[in-house]
Amino acid sequence: MAVRMFDLTEPQSTRLAVLESAPLRRQDLRRIKHRFAVIGIISLAAPFAAALIVLGVAH
């Protein structure tokens, strides 16, 4: 999966130069996986925490 960036620094340029981004490093992939894992845990835990709060207030 490559991200294409266009160099628009030259206003007179009629042709756009395509710059390919470097592949992600292992450290970057680990950071992305960790971030998604945290988001997933929070998204699963939030409804249960809200239910506990509602039951505590209602009781």
mmCIF file of the N, C-alpha and C atoms, coordinates in Angstrom:
data_MODEL
# 
_entry.id   MODEL 
# 
loop_
_atom_site.group_PDB 
_atom_site.id 
_atom_site.type_symbol 
_atom_site.label_atom_id 
_atom_site.label_alt_id 
_atom_site.label_comp_id 
_atom_site.label_asym_id 
_atom_site.label_entity_id 
_atom_site.label_seq_id 
_atom_site.pdbx_PDB_ins_code 
_atom_site.Cartn_x 
_atom_site.Cartn_y 
_atom_site.Cartn_z 
_atom_site.occupancy 
_atom_site.B_iso_or_equiv 
_atom_site.pdbx_formal_charge 
_atom_site.auth_seq_id 
_atom_site.auth_comp_id 
_atom_site.auth_asym_id 
_atom_site.auth_atom_id 
_atom_site.pdbx_PDB_model_num 
ATOM 1   N N  . MET A 1 1  ? 0.857   -1.166 0.000   1.00 0.00 ? 1  MET A N  1 
ATOM 2   C CA . MET A 1 1  ? 0.000   0.000  0.000   1.00 0.00 ? 1  MET A CA 1 
ATOM 3   C C  . MET A 1 1  ? 0.903   1.229  0.000   1.00 0.00 ? 1  MET A C  1 
ATOM 4   N N  . ALA A 1 2  ? 0.914   1.938  -1.069  1.00 0.00 ? 2  ALA A N  1 
ATOM 5   C CA . ALA A 1 2  ? 1.760   3.120  -1.195  1.00 0.00 ? 2  ALA A CA 1 
ATOM 6   C C  . ALA A 1 2  ? 0.901   4.376  -1.173  1.00 0.00 ? 2  ALA A C  1 
ATOM 7   N N  . VAL A 1 3  ? 1.431   5.388  -0.565  1.00 0.00 ? 3  VAL A N  1 
ATOM 8   C CA . VAL A 1 3  ? 0.764   6.685  -0.533  1.00 0.00 ? 3  VAL A CA 1 
ATOM 9   C C  . VAL A 1 3  ? 1.466   7.573  -1.542  1.00 0.00 ? 3  VAL A C  1 
ATOM 10  N N  . ARG A 1 4  ? 0.703   8.161  -2.407  1.00 0.00 ? 4  ARG A N  1 
ATOM 11  C CA . ARG A 1 4  ? 1.296   9.028  -3.426  1.00 0.00 ? 4  ARG A CA 1 
ATOM 12  C C  . ARG A 1 4  ? 1.154   10.482 -3.000  1.00 0.00 ? 4  ARG A C  1 
ATOM 13  N N  . MET A 1 5  ? 2.274   11.190 -3.078  1.00 0.00 ? 5  MET A N  1 
ATOM 14  C CA . MET A 1 5  ? 2.277   12.609 -2.753  1.00 0.00 ? 5  MET A CA 1 
ATOM 15  C C  . MET A 1 5  ? 2.702   13.370 -4.010  1.00 0.00 ? 5  MET A C  1 
ATOM 16  N N  . PHE A 1 6  ? 2.092   14.501 -4.243  1.00 0.00 ? 6  PHE A N  1 
ATOM 17  C CA . PHE A 1 6  ? 2.419   15.290 -5.402  1.00 0.00 ? 6  PHE A CA 1 
ATOM 18  C C  . PHE A 1 6  ? 3.218   16.517 -4.972  1.00 0.00 ? 6  PHE A C  1 
ATOM 19  N N  . ASP A 1 7  ? 4.275   16.800 -5.701  1.00 0.00 ? 7  ASP A N  1 
ATOM 20  C CA . ASP A 1 7  ? 5.111   17.951 -5.421  1.00 0.00 ? 7  ASP A CA 1 
ATOM 21  C C  . ASP A 1 7  ? 4.517   19.159 -6.128  1.00 0.00 ? 7  ASP A C  1 
ATOM 22  N N  . LEU A 1 8  ? 3.914   20.056 -5.360  1.00 0.00 ? 8  LEU A N  1 
ATOM 23  C CA . LEU A 1 8  ? 3.265   21.237 -5.933  1.00 0.00 ? 8  LEU A CA 1 
ATOM 24  C C  . LEU A 1 8  ? 4.045   22.512 -5.622  1.00 0.00 ? 8  LEU A C  1 
ATOM 25  N N  . THR A 1 9  ? 5.350   22.394 -5.367  1.00 0.00 ? 9  THR A N  1 
ATOM 26  C CA . THR A 1 9  ? 6.140   23.561 -4.993  1.00 0.00 ? 9  THR A CA 1 
ATOM 27  C C  . THR A 1 9  ? 6.434   24.470 -6.173  1.00 0.00 ? 9  THR A C  1 
ATOM 28  N N  . GLU A 1 10 ? 6.404   23.920 -7.375  1.00 0.00 ? 10 GLU A N  1 
ATOM 29  C CA . GLU A 1 10 ? 6.664   24.737 -8.553  1.00 0.00 ? 10 GLU A CA 1 
ATOM 30  C C  . GLU A 1 10 ? 5.341   25.117 -9.216  1.00 0.00 ? 10 GLU A C  1 
ATOM 31  N N  . PRO A 1 11 ? 4.959   26.382 -9.169  1.00 0.00 ? 11 PRO A N  1 
ATOM 32  C CA . PRO A 1 11 ? 3.677   26.771 -9.770  1.00 0.00 ? 11 PRO A CA 1 
ATOM 33  C C  . PRO A 1 11 ? 3.684   26.677 -11.300 1.00 0.00 ? 11 PRO A C  1 
ATOM 34  N N  . GLN A 1 12 ? 4.854   26.727 -11.939 1.00 0.00 ? 12 GLN A N  1 
ATOM 35  C CA . GLN A 1 12 ? 4.930   26.694 -13.396 1.00 0.00 ? 12 GLN A CA 1 
ATOM 36  C C  . GLN A 1 12 ? 4.946   25.264 -13.937 1.00 0.00 ? 12 GLN A C  1 
ATOM 37  N N  . SER A 1 13 ? 5.031   24.294 -13.033 1.00 0.00 ? 13 SER A N  1 
ATOM 38  C CA . SER A 1 13 ? 5.174   22.912 -13.475 1.00 0.00 ? 13 SER A CA 1 
ATOM 39  C C  . SER A 1 13 ? 3.868   22.409 -14.094 1.00 0.00 ? 13 SER A C  1 
ATOM 40  N N  . THR A 1 14 ? 3.977   21.856 -15.307 1.00 0.00 ? 14 THR A N  1 
ATOM 41  C CA . THR A 1 14 ? 2.790   21.296 -15.962 1.00 0.00 ? 14 THR A CA 1 
ATOM 42  C C  . THR A 1 14 ? 2.653   19.814 -15.643 1.00 0.00 ? 14 THR A C  1 
ATOM 43  N N  . ARG A 1 15 ? 3.740   19.196 -15.214 1.00 0.00 ? 15 ARG A N  1 
ATOM 44  C CA . ARG A 1 15 ? 3.724   17.783 -14.873 1.00 0.00 ? 15 ARG A CA 1 
ATOM 45  C C  . ARG A 1 15 ? 3.980   17.629 -13.384 1.00 0.00 ? 15 ARG A C  1 
ATOM 46  N N  . LEU A 1 16 ? 3.205   16.797 -12.733 1.00 0.00 ? 16 LEU A N  1 
ATOM 47  C CA . LEU A 1 16 ? 3.379   16.576 -11.303 1.00 0.00 ? 16 LEU A CA 1 
ATOM 48  C C  . LEU A 1 16 ? 4.315   15.396 -11.079 1.00 0.00 ? 16 LEU A C  1 
ATOM 49  N N  . ALA A 1 17 ? 5.281   15.592 -10.187 1.00 0.00 ? 17 ALA A N  1 
ATOM 50  C CA . ALA A 1 17 ? 6.204   14.504 -9.853  1.00 0.00 ? 17 ALA A CA 1 
ATOM 51  C C  . ALA A 1 17 ? 5.573   13.664 -8.744  1.00 0.00 ? 17 ALA A C  1 
ATOM 52  N N  . VAL A 1 18 ? 5.556   12.351 -8.932  1.00 0.00 ? 18 VAL A N  1 
ATOM 53  C CA . VAL A 1 18 ? 4.974   11.446 -7.943  1.00 0.00 ? 18 VAL A CA 1 
ATOM 54  C C  . VAL A 1 18 ? 6.091   10.957 -7.029  1.00 0.00 ? 18 VAL A C  1 
ATOM 55  N N  . LEU A 1 19 ? 5.919   11.185 -5.727  1.00 0.00 ? 19 LEU A N  1 
ATOM 56  C CA . LEU A 1 19 ? 6.902   10.740 -4.751  1.00 0.00 ? 19 LEU A CA 1 
ATOM 57  C C  . LEU A 1 19 ? 6.312   9.578  -3.960  1.00 0.00 ? 19 LEU A C  1 
ATOM 58  N N  . GLU A 1 20 ? 7.018   8.463  -3.915  1.00 0.00 ? 20 GLU A N  1 
ATOM 59  C CA . GLU A 1 20 ? 6.552   7.287  -3.177  1.00 0.00 ? 20 GLU A CA 1 
ATOM 60  C C  . GLU A 1 20 ? 7.039   7.392  -1.740  1.00 0.00 ? 20 GLU A C  1 
ATOM 61  N N  . SER A 1 21 ? 6.161   7.079  -0.785  1.00 0.00 ? 21 SER A N  1 
ATOM 62  C CA . SER A 1 21 ? 6.571   7.111  0.612   1.00 0.00 ? 21 SER A CA 1 
ATOM 63  C C  . SER A 1 21 ? 7.341   5.846  0.955   1.00 0.00 ? 21 SER A C  1 
ATOM 64  N N  . ALA A 1 22 ? 8.176   5.963  1.963   1.00 0.00 ? 22 ALA A N  1 
ATOM 65  C CA . ALA A 1 22 ? 8.973   4.821  2.400   1.00 0.00 ? 22 ALA A CA 1 
ATOM 66  C C  . ALA A 1 22 ? 8.072   3.819  3.117   1.00 0.00 ? 22 ALA A C  1 
ATOM 67  N N  . PRO A 1 23 ? 8.387   2.541  3.045   1.00 0.00 ? 23 PRO A N  1 
ATOM 68  C CA . PRO A 1 23 ? 7.590   1.548  3.777   1.00 0.00 ? 23 PRO A CA 1 
ATOM 69  C C  . PRO A 1 23 ? 7.719   1.756  5.285   1.00 0.00 ? 23 PRO A C  1 
ATOM 70  N N  . LEU A 1 24 ? 6.697   1.346  6.012   1.00 0.00 ? 24 LEU A N  1 
ATOM 71  C CA . LEU A 1 24 ? 6.703   1.535  7.457   1.00 0.00 ? 24 LEU A CA 1 
ATOM 72  C C  . LEU A 1 24 ? 7.745   0.636  8.112   1.00 0.00 ? 24 LEU A C  1 
ATOM 73  N N  . ARG A 1 25 ? 8.376   1.165  9.150   1.00 0.00 ? 25 ARG A N  1 
ATOM 74  C CA . ARG A 1 25 ? 9.349   0.376  9.902   1.00 0.00 ? 25 ARG A CA 1 
ATOM 75  C C  . ARG A 1 25 ? 8.615   -0.511 10.894  1.00 0.00 ? 25 ARG A C  1 
ATOM 76  N N  . ARG A 1 26 ? 9.317   -1.498 11.443  1.00 0.00 ? 26 ARG A N  1 
ATOM 77  C CA . ARG A 1 26 ? 8.706   -2.399 12.424  1.00 0.00 ? 26 ARG A CA 1 
ATOM 78  C C  . ARG A 1 26 ? 8.213   -1.629 13.643  1.00 0.00 ? 26 ARG A C  1 
ATOM 79  N N  . GLN A 1 27 ? 8.975   -0.637 14.052  1.00 0.00 ? 27 GLN A N  1 
ATOM 80  C CA . GLN A 1 27 ? 8.585   0.171  15.211  1.00 0.00 ? 27 GLN A CA 1 
ATOM 81  C C  . GLN A 1 27 ? 7.276   0.910  14.933  1.00 0.00 ? 27 GLN A C  1 
ATOM 82  N N  . ASP A 1 28 ? 7.137   1.439  13.732  1.00 0.00 ? 28 ASP A N  1 
ATOM 83  C CA . ASP A 1 28 ? 5.905   2.140  13.366  1.00 0.00 ? 28 ASP A CA 1 
ATOM 84  C C  . ASP A 1 28 ? 4.721   1.172  13.335  1.00 0.00 ? 28 ASP A C  1 
ATOM 85  N N  . LEU A 1 29 ? 4.940   -0.023 12.782  1.00 0.00 ? 29 LEU A N  1 
ATOM 86  C CA . LEU A 1 29 ? 3.862   -1.011 12.735  1.00 0.00 ? 29 LEU A CA 1 
ATOM 87  C C  . LEU A 1 29 ? 3.445   -1.423 14.143  1.00 0.00 ? 29 LEU A C  1 
ATOM 88  N N  . ARG A 1 30 ? 4.431   -1.594 15.029  1.00 0.00 ? 30 ARG A N  1 
ATOM 89  C CA . ARG A 1 30 ? 4.125   -1.963 16.414  1.00 0.00 ? 30 ARG A CA 1 
ATOM 90  C C  . ARG A 1 30 ? 3.310   -0.867 17.094  1.00 0.00 ? 30 ARG A C  1 
ATOM 91  N N  . ARG A 1 31 ? 3.685   0.379  16.850  1.00 0.00 ? 31 ARG A N  1 
ATOM 92  C CA . ARG A 1 31 ? 2.972   1.513  17.440  1.00 0.00 ? 31 ARG A CA 1 
ATOM 93  C C  . ARG A 1 31 ? 1.534   1.573  16.937  1.00 0.00 ? 31 ARG A C  1 
ATOM 94  N N  . ILE A 1 32 ? 1.333   1.323  15.637  1.00 0.00 ? 32 ILE A N  1 
ATOM 95  C CA . ILE A 1 32 ? -0.016  1.342  15.060  1.00 0.00 ? 32 ILE A CA 1 
ATOM 96  C C  . ILE A 1 32 ? -0.858  0.206  15.652  1.00 0.00 ? 32 ILE A C  1 
ATOM 97  N N  . LYS A 1 33 ? -0.267  -0.993 15.750  1.00 0.00 ? 33 LYS A N  1 
ATOM 98  C CA . LYS A 1 33 ? -0.996  -2.130 16.328  1.00 0.00 ? 33 LYS A CA 1 
ATOM 99  C C  . LYS A 1 33 ? -1.364  -1.857 17.774  1.00 0.00 ? 33 LYS A C  1 
ATOM 100 N N  . HIS A 1 34 ? -0.442  -1.261 18.519  1.00 0.00 ? 34 HIS A N  1 
ATOM 101 C CA . HIS A 1 34 ? -0.707  -0.948 19.929  1.00 0.00 ? 34 HIS A CA 1 
ATOM 102 C C  . HIS A 1 34 ? -1.837  0.071  20.043  1.00 0.00 ? 34 HIS A C  1 
ATOM 103 N N  . ARG A 1 35 ? -1.798  1.089  19.195  1.00 0.00 ? 35 ARG A N  1 
ATOM 104 C CA . ARG A 1 35 ? -2.841  2.122  19.231  1.00 0.00 ? 35 ARG A CA 1 
ATOM 105 C C  . ARG A 1 35 ? -4.212  1.523  18.947  1.00 0.00 ? 35 ARG A C  1 
ATOM 106 N N  . PHE A 1 36 ? -4.315  0.661  17.927  1.00 0.00 ? 36 PHE A N  1 
ATOM 107 C CA . PHE A 1 36 ? -5.589  0.047  17.603  1.00 0.00 ? 36 PHE A CA 1 
ATOM 108 C C  . PHE A 1 36 ? -6.043  -0.919 18.689  1.00 0.00 ? 36 PHE A C  1 
ATOM 109 N N  . ALA A 1 37 ? -5.086  -1.589 19.345  1.00 0.00 ? 37 ALA A N  1 
ATOM 110 C CA . ALA A 1 37 ? -5.447  -2.480 20.448  1.00 0.00 ? 37 ALA A CA 1 
ATOM 111 C C  . ALA A 1 37 ? -6.039  -1.684 21.608  1.00 0.00 ? 37 ALA A C  1 
ATOM 112 N N  . VAL A 1 38 ? -5.443  -0.554 21.929  1.00 0.00 ? 38 VAL A N  1 
ATOM 113 C CA . VAL A 1 38 ? -5.962  0.290  23.014  1.00 0.00 ? 38 VAL A CA 1 
ATOM 114 C C  . VAL A 1 38 ? -7.340  0.829  22.658  1.00 0.00 ? 38 VAL A C  1 
ATOM 115 N N  . ILE A 1 39 ? -7.510  1.279  21.421  1.00 0.00 ? 39 ILE A N  1 
ATOM 116 C CA . ILE A 1 39 ? -8.815  1.786  20.990  1.00 0.00 ? 39 ILE A CA 1 
ATOM 117 C C  . ILE A 1 39 ? -9.863  0.678  21.053  1.00 0.00 ? 39 ILE A C  1 
ATOM 118 N N  . GLY A 1 40 ? -9.499  -0.535 20.649  1.00 0.00 ? 40 GLY A N  1 
ATOM 119 C CA . GLY A 1 40 ? -10.429 -1.665 20.702  1.00 0.00 ? 40 GLY A CA 1 
ATOM 120 C C  . GLY A 1 40 ? -10.833 -2.015 22.119  1.00 0.00 ? 40 GLY A C  1 
ATOM 121 N N  . ILE A 1 41 ? -9.869  -2.034 23.041  1.00 0.00 ? 41 ILE A N  1 
ATOM 122 C CA . ILE A 1 41 ? -10.178 -2.348 24.438  1.00 0.00 ? 41 ILE A CA 1 
ATOM 123 C C  . ILE A 1 41 ? -11.085 -1.281 25.040  1.00 0.00 ? 41 ILE A C  1 
ATOM 124 N N  . ILE A 1 42 ? -10.792 -0.030 24.757  1.00 0.00 ? 42 ILE A N  1 
ATOM 125 C CA . ILE A 1 42 ? -11.629 1.062  25.291  1.00 0.00 ? 42 ILE A CA 1 
ATOM 126 C C  . ILE A 1 42 ? -13.036 0.983  24.706  1.00 0.00 ? 42 ILE A C  1 
ATOM 127 N N  . SER A 1 43 ? -13.137 0.698  23.404  1.00 0.00 ? 43 SER A N  1 
ATOM 128 C CA . SER A 1 43 ? -14.466 0.641  22.787  1.00 0.00 ? 43 SER A CA 1 
ATOM 129 C C  . SER A 1 43 ? -15.285 -0.543 23.303  1.00 0.00 ? 43 SER A C  1 
ATOM 130 N N  . LEU A 1 44 ? -14.615 -1.618 23.742  1.00 0.00 ? 44 LEU A N  1 
ATOM 131 C CA . LEU A 1 44 ? -15.347 -2.736 24.322  1.00 0.00 ? 44 LEU A CA 1 
ATOM 132 C C  . LEU A 1 44 ? -15.669 -2.506 25.799  1.00 0.00 ? 44 LEU A C  1 
ATOM 133 N N  . ALA A 1 45 ? -14.803 -1.819 26.511  1.00 0.00 ? 45 ALA A N  1 
ATOM 134 C CA . ALA A 1 45 ? -14.989 -1.622 27.952  1.00 0.00 ? 45 ALA A CA 1 
ATOM 135 C C  . ALA A 1 45 ? -15.936 -0.462 28.273  1.00 0.00 ? 45 ALA A C  1 
ATOM 136 N N  . ALA A 1 46 ? -16.022 0.519  27.411  1.00 0.00 ? 46 ALA A N  1 
ATOM 137 C CA . ALA A 1 46 ? -16.834 1.710  27.691  1.00 0.00 ? 46 ALA A CA 1 
ATOM 138 C C  . ALA A 1 46 ? -18.319 1.386  27.905  1.00 0.00 ? 46 ALA A C  1 
ATOM 139 N N  . PRO A 1 47 ? -18.970 0.569  27.084  1.00 0.00 ? 47 PRO A N  1 
ATOM 140 C CA . PRO A 1 47 ? -20.391 0.271  27.337  1.00 0.00 ? 47 PRO A CA 1 
ATOM 141 C C  . PRO A 1 47 ? -20.621 -0.446 28.672  1.00 0.00 ? 47 PRO A C  1 
ATOM 142 N N  . PHE A 1 48 ? -19.708 -1.343 29.044  1.00 0.00 ? 48 PHE A N  1 
ATOM 143 C CA . PHE A 1 48 ? -19.853 -2.039 30.318  1.00 0.00 ? 48 PHE A CA 1 
ATOM 144 C C  . PHE A 1 48 ? -19.682 -1.085 31.494  1.00 0.00 ? 48 PHE A C  1 
ATOM 145 N N  . ALA A 1 49 ? -18.725 -0.179 31.387  1.00 0.00 ? 49 ALA A N  1 
ATOM 146 C CA . ALA A 1 49 ? -18.529 0.803  32.446  1.00 0.00 ? 49 ALA A CA 1 
ATOM 147 C C  . ALA A 1 49 ? -19.747 1.720  32.547  1.00 0.00 ? 49 ALA A C  1 
ATOM 148 N N  . ALA A 1 50 ? -20.286 2.126  31.425  1.00 0.00 ? 50 ALA A N  1 
ATOM 149 C CA . ALA A 1 50 ? -21.478 2.980  31.442  1.00 0.00 ? 50 ALA A CA 1 
ATOM 150 C C  . ALA A 1 50 ? -22.673 2.239  32.047  1.00 0.00 ? 50 ALA A C  1 
ATOM 151 N N  . ALA A 1 51 ? -22.807 0.967  31.733  1.00 0.00 ? 51 ALA A N  1 
ATOM 152 C CA . ALA A 1 51 ? -23.906 0.177  32.306  1.00 0.00 ? 51 ALA A CA 1 
ATOM 153 C C  . ALA A 1 51 ? -23.749 0.045  33.811  1.00 0.00 ? 51 ALA A C  1 
ATOM 154 N N  . LEU A 1 52 ? -22.546 -0.173 34.277  1.00 0.00 ? 52 LEU A N  1 
ATOM 155 C CA . LEU A 1 52 ? -22.313 -0.262 35.721  1.00 0.00 ? 52 LEU A CA 1 
ATOM 156 C C  . LEU A 1 52 ? -22.638 1.047  36.421  1.00 0.00 ? 52 LEU A C  1 
ATOM 157 N N  . ILE A 1 53 ? -22.285 2.150  35.810  1.00 0.00 ? 53 ILE A N  1 
ATOM 158 C CA . ILE A 1 53 ? -22.577 3.463  36.389  1.00 0.00 ? 53 ILE A CA 1 
ATOM 159 C C  . ILE A 1 53 ? -24.099 3.679  36.441  1.00 0.00 ? 53 ILE A C  1 
ATOM 160 N N  . VAL A 1 54 ? -24.792 3.343  35.363  1.00 0.00 ? 54 VAL A N  1 
ATOM 161 C CA . VAL A 1 54 ? -26.245 3.518  35.314  1.00 0.00 ? 54 VAL A CA 1 
ATOM 162 C C  . VAL A 1 54 ? -26.924 2.623  36.361  1.00 0.00 ? 54 VAL A C  1 
ATOM 163 N N  . LEU A 1 55 ? -26.468 1.376  36.461  1.00 0.00 ? 55 LEU A N  1 
ATOM 164 C CA . LEU A 1 55 ? -27.051 0.487  37.467  1.00 0.00 ? 55 LEU A CA 1 
ATOM 165 C C  . LEU A 1 55 ? -26.747 0.956  38.886  1.00 0.00 ? 55 LEU A C  1 
ATOM 166 N N  . GLY A 1 56 ? -25.574 1.502  39.098  1.00 0.00 ? 56 GLY A N  1 
ATOM 167 C CA . GLY A 1 56 ? -25.232 2.030  40.415  1.00 0.00 ? 56 GLY A CA 1 
ATOM 168 C C  . GLY A 1 56 ? -26.071 3.224  40.793  1.00 0.00 ? 56 GLY A C  1 
ATOM 169 N N  . VAL A 1 57 ? -26.320 4.112  39.842  1.00 0.00 ? 57 VAL A N  1 
ATOM 170 C CA . VAL A 1 57 ? -27.142 5.305  40.108  1.00 0.00 ? 57 VAL A CA 1 
ATOM 171 C C  . VAL A 1 57 ? -28.597 4.916  40.299  1.00 0.00 ? 57 VAL A C  1 
ATOM 172 N N  . ALA A 1 58 ? -29.092 3.952  39.518  1.00 0.00 ? 58 ALA A N  1 
ATOM 173 C CA . ALA A 1 58 ? -30.483 3.549  39.584  1.00 0.00 ? 58 ALA A CA 1 
ATOM 174 C C  . ALA A 1 58 ? -30.785 2.742  40.860  1.00 0.00 ? 58 ALA A C  1 
ATOM 175 N N  . HIS A 1 59 ? -29.802 2.088  41.389  1.00 0.00 ? 59 HIS A N  1 
ATOM 176 C CA . HIS A 1 59 ? -30.001 1.248  42.574  1.00 0.00 ? 59 HIS A CA 1 
ATOM 177 C C  . HIS A 1 59 ? -29.989 2.101  43.774  1.00 0.00 ? 59 HIS A C  1 
# 
